[in-house]
Each structure stands twice: as C-alpha cells, then as structure tokens.
C-alpha cells in the first residue's frame, strides 16, 4: 500500500480486466502465499488491497456464486461458525476470462504446482489458523494500538475513515470469529511450535525440503508463507505492506518469534526469504 495516497482503494470490474487481479488483505499470511505464487511464476498481475471490513462488499460480490467460495480454512472456523463466512475470504484471483481462483491453494496450484496433501492439511488447518489467531491477538489489542495504526496509515483515506467509525465493531467481530482468548492463544503457540518442530525434523531428513523434490517445492513455499509471521522475515510481502519493526511488538510476541527463528524450520524460512523473496 505504498506510493501515492488514495481517497478510495481501487476497484475493478472483472469483465474489463486484461491481467489477473489478486484481491487481498495485504498483511495476511494467506494472501502472502497467493502473492508469492504469482511472483515466483513471473505472472503479470495487479494486486487489489483492502482493510478487513471494507473488503466485504467487494469480495462478497466476486464470490456471489457459491462455486466461487474459498475451500481453505477461513476466519470463523476457529469458533465453529458456518461456512458462509467463506464468501468473504481472501485471497482470490479474478482471471481475465471471468473465472475465480478461490483461495491460496488454488492460486498456488495454478501458477506453481500442487502441495503435498499431508502438509497442505497441516499447514492450512493447524499452522495457518494458529498464526492468524496469534497475529490478530496482538494487532487488535488496544494496548498495541501503534501496530494497527502503522497498517492503517498505508491505506486509503476512505478505509481509515471506515475504521475510525466501524473499527471497534470489526475488531469485536474478529475476536469472536477467531475465538481469540488468552487460552486459545496458548494453544496457538503450542500448535505453531509443534508444526515448526515437525518441519524441522522433515527438513533434516529430506535434504532441506519438506518433499522429495530436488528444488524449492510448492510445499516449501506454502510452509514459508504461512509460517512467515511467526518468523518476521525480511522481504515479507516483497514490501507490499510494512508490518513495522519487530521491536514495536510486545516482548512476549518477540519471544515467540525468537523461539521460532532458532529452529531449523525457522532458519529455513529466513534463508528462503533472503534468497527467493528478493525485492
């Protein structure tokens, strides 16, 4: 969300686009997965970025037909909300031929390749959810107002005004949908550490890959993207959005980051971001 400040975020009509349009909440790790798939495949595309809440009418319109709903984990799954929430999930890619790539996994498979089924389930339904809960716990906490302010200052004027009036309602809804409590955050930390431990063991036994492929695989890419905000690597999002400095976050979040960074899996993510997520 860098560059010229806008009054309103950009919108588009799918029937008039000539390149794929990636629709995101830009700091999302699931959106980073879709973005990275497009970047690494050297696909020409345009990213359309929106803040939570403001994105609902835009994404809901693109997903109006049920066959265009996400098949990935979704905000609300944590609290056992019905799958209707998938209508508002991001990312998605609107294609020039009018089709919708429904979620990160479909985008990754289309532009890079399929993910190992075991790791896809683990990353989507354990790591991805845990990282999402953890990040929003800190970003939405009033004690950490500066973190959210840093994100908002990178948005359009209309989105900032929207959050000024409706931000409290959006935050309350997100806390409820993601079941964000002190207890759930402890479980999230445990789940993150467990996946990083399993990934570390696999990387050690498999020549620094989660699969038997000889090069950087779609599975490796998915792990790095969905584990990224538990590592806080340089080049996150290729600087489409700045999350701020790690020092700006509460000490307990920094401790989680430092724990994950010390693992072989964490070092793998850092190395991959340094070598393959080059700005």
Beta strands, then each sheet from edge to edge (+ up, - down):
strand 1: 20-24
strand 2: 45-49
strand 3: 92-94
strand 4: 100-101
sheet 1: 2+ 1+ 3- 4+
end
